Amino acid sequence: MNNSIAKEKIVSLRKKRSLEDMRFKYYGFTAMCLSLAVLVFLLYTIFSKGYTAFQKTIVLLEVDYNQEVLKLTPDSSDEDKEKGKFFRVKKQAIENFFPDLSKSDIKLVKKLFSINVDKEIKDYFLDNPEVINTKQQIWVTAHSDVDQLLKGNSRRDVPEDRRKLNDIQLSYVDQLVEENRVKQVFNNFFFTKADSRHPEIAGVAGSFMGSLFTLFTVFILSFPIAIGASVYLEEFAPKNRITELIEVNISNLAAVPSIVFGLLGLGVLLNVFGLPRSTPLVGGSVLALMTLPTIIIACRASLKAVPPSIKEGALAVGATKTQAVFHHVVPLALPGTLTGTIIGLAQALGETAPLIMIGMIAFIPNIPTGLTEPSAALPVQIYLWVESAERGFQEKSAAAIMVILIFLFMMNAIAVFLRNRFERKW
Amino acid sequence: MFFWSLVLIAVGIFSSFIYGRSRINLNSKKQGTKSKSLPTYYAQYVLIWCLFPALIVYFSWAIFQEQIIQNIVISNFEYIEGAVYNEGLLLAEIRNVANNPSFADGKSIEIINAAAHYSSLRQISQISFYTSIIIIMLLGALYASQKLKPEFHAQHTIEKYIQYILIFCSSVAIFTTIGIVFSLIFESLRFFAEVSIFEFLFSTEWYPFIPIREGQTAAEGSFGAVPIFAGTFLVMVVAMCVAAPLGLLTAIYLAEYASQRVRKIVKPLLEILAGIPTIVYGFFAFVSVAPFVKAFGQSIGIDASPTSALAAGMVMGVMIIPFISSLSDDVINSVPQSLREASLGIGANKAETIKKVILPAALPGIVGAFLLAISRAIGETMIVVVAAGTAPNLTGNPFENVTTVTVQIVVALIGDQEFDNPRTLSAFALGLVLFVITLFLNIIALQIVKRYRERYE
């Protein structure tokens, strides 16, 4: 009798325990899935908010290139053509955009067009000078408010005073849609223009170039220094307190918050050395110092992975230590060090805070062409657009994030490729 | 300038190398003895002497030229009596006019003169730059070529030089630390000369508004950083509430339960999570999580602000999940297999083994991982800048706007930076606090992990 009760107890206890086991495993599984679900959700958010930025809205505008309005003649020189009165042509075109517009309506219609329209009208003329004294149908860029409305990013069912476009403007836009005078095409501006106050003509080209210049600086500074430091620490450094101090220093530097490096750049590079503010040179130097520990740690690991027999073999046939290291160990470790460097560069690419500290947050409306020119950087550009109140910038920031993520993905793919292609297992 | 100096350097490298090589061959032929080292080493010797002094001059010139020119221009500027000048604006104007003559229209004659002076100084500087670089290269090569005798041990010297270069490379890390500490302490001291350190550490009022112009009527600023520290702490706690369970459970699942295949897929995916730039998390927090938190707060009757500690903290928690999971994974994997087998051998099932044996054994390492994650969370900037707000609220309510140390550093340094203004300097004081705390956490964490490793190795 007692025996069977005890048996039953054991059985139920065992059941309970195995249930507990199952549950615990399930918790772990759920946690893992949750973490991955957040990743998926994050990527989905970025894509769903950003894909519309790759399209822009254009409007068909009839432009009359009348020579009297332009104050040009068919045989004006190119220089004179540059100075043609294109704003008057544009004004006329907008006045005739819809039949019978009153003065106040014209003002409203004008707000449907981008600020860039003047330039587009002019460029069209400069490309086709024969159109003088003819009427031309030109597709020009629409204002961001129209663009956002047609993409469905801004809603039309809110009260008029909380909308960018009022009721009359809405009816104009509807009319345009009905008459097929508006369409969406690939947004080339996003990839060819720098930042702008106007969302419809803002692009990532400027900040992309800024990021490239910055990364170039980081690479030039950190790669040789990291290799030098790791070769010294792995192969030459005597075991003493100074070496130990350097090692502790490097591992602690790796964990210093990036913003503190920004303060270093501001306090030392800008204020003491007087390097030019907002430039890739300073940004790259700060990021190089920041990524140096990461790269050194990766380089040391790949130097360590080269078997000592190789160095010993070189020493045995009479090479000096320097020769053994630089002729045999370093070349074998090079793929590993390159991989580490690329991963460090990827980290530098996404870093925002230090660049804000050294002034790369300034509004730069042109594409930089050198290391010492003020420029933006991709992550800072994203920050500026996220913070902007203008609705049209939100899709731009998500699209810029896509650009930076693709950039990062490519760098990591190169790193993985290098590792798989050249890494040797000893 | 950049391009031509590169050409100059390339020519220097090439010709000094060729020169050194042919010179030693010639010398040893003349003396009829073989040189002590291979000719390449003599060539390298000449190259180093030709290049390094020139590079030092090059960099110092590049760094200081602009400043020196500007100082000369400003000190020679013909000020008009009575007019007030802002030196920075004045300089920018002069530079603009000098670089772009079309800007000269309508500028005062002083500025046009100064711009001409500026351009002429630049020209002089350029010319003397190139001449001095060439002269220094030639002098270096000349010095080195004196030594190109067959009995000179070039290889030894070269290897010694290489050692120096390597030592310099490894001391860059030390210089960086020194630079950080000094710049932080120096500017903080200037800050604490104006604001007492006790006010900064213990007062609860943070109004960093200082009258910028004289005579401007604005409230006296007060710099009590307690609300900022509290905000940082609150965001960190929220982040750890998300990251600690998720990260640790993921690590346990991956280390103890998951098959090899699952590990192979999931680990890189988690690494993606770790590799996403923080500004992207900031965007995510701002666009998706913050509105959700606001709606959620309203649905349970709490008035949540559009940016809140909860939104920022949750996203930050997601950011440090991979950090915790990979560190804990390592730690759990380094628990000796014998402990596991012993526990399973006396009849414990897997969950019991993990909870009663492995986790207690791995506890120090896990604590170390958590400390590192906390230090990461405290130093994180972009998520909180975008999603936590800037109002220094002393509150424990995660639905409210809070501000953190990093946010205040960014806020203080965006826009005009006047280094005689405690508002700007406060960034360095906050940076010092941040640096000290994260350093402290790191040293403790690394010590714990190290001791833990030693126990099982």
Interface residues (C-beta under 8 A of the other chain):
Chain A: R17 S18 E20 D21 R23 F24 K25 Y27 G28 F29 T30 A31 M32 L34 S35 L36 V38 L39 F41 L42 T45 I46 K49 P224 I225 A226 I227 G228 A229 V231 Y232 L233 F236 A237 L245 I246 N249 I250 S251 N252 L253 A255 V256 P257 S258 I259 V260 F261 L263 L264 L266 G267 V268 N271 V272 F273 G274 L275 P276 L289 L292 P293 I296 T320 K321 T322 F326 A346 Q347 L349 G350 E351 T352 A353 I356 M357 I361 G370 L371 P379 I382 Y383 V386 E387 Q394 S397 A398 I401 I404 L405 L408 N412
Chain B: F2 I63 F64 E66 Q67 Q155 I158 E159 I162 Q163 I165 L166 I167 F168 C169 S170 S171 V172 A173 I174 T176 T177 G179 I180 F182 S183 L184 F186 E187 P245 L246 G247 L248 L249 T250 I252 Y253 L254 E256 Y257 A258 V266 L269 L270 I272 L273 G275 I276 P277 T278 I279 V280 Y281 G282 F283 F284 F286 V287 S288 V318 I321 P322 S325 N349 K350 A351 E352 I354 K355 L372 S375 R376 I378 G379 E380 T381 M382 V385 V386 T406 I409 V410 L413 I414 Q417 F419 A427 F428 G431 L434 F435 T438 L439 N442 I443 L446
